[in-house]
């Protein structure tokens, strides 16, 4: 079963390295990068990626954080071969509901200079921080123009894919980080209200589950993928 991976805010796919190294040899992964130097909306990305999805083999979509709404927009088209969808530490509306839509106007590129600070890294990886993970995060973010990161944050503030979630034609799994301060637990509660059939896997991890707990995450993802292949 192919596993199609949609990155988080960085959009580079580099942060999937620990996860891909943890999959079994049977897993075939496809990673879609987002343009690092061009501002795009969720709709732009969906239009770009949709024609490139596997056409002749079954696969599941995994959207990590920012990539979650994108995975739902792609699934809405019910593409051939799609068997399941995984939301990893993701959301269907702004992760922090108290943030007003107008605040998107306050987001400017200067906020994303330079590489992430220690405080930001702590919220992402917590006590699982290692020199390797910190280097990987820095490498991924420094390849993306600050204006592009700012535009993606604006998209997150205004996103609403609740309709796409309800209409999703395939089984859904949500992988929840038990210590996620970036996408709090209320996001999963909102998703479960809309789609009670969503399967949930909880992992003791900070927001960046796939980087800090790659072995456990890979096991969960492959188990879900294999279950969909048998349907």
Secondary structure by P-SEA (a helix, b strand, c coil): cbbbbbbccccccccaaaaaaaccccbbbbbbbccccccccaaaaaaaccccccccccbbbbbcccaaaaaaaaaccccccccccccccccccccccccccccccccccccccccccaaaaaaaccccccaaaaaaaaaaaaaccaaaaaaaaaaaacccaaaaaaaccbbbbbbbccccccccaaaaaaaaaacccbbbbbcccccccccccaaaaaaaaaaaaaaaaac
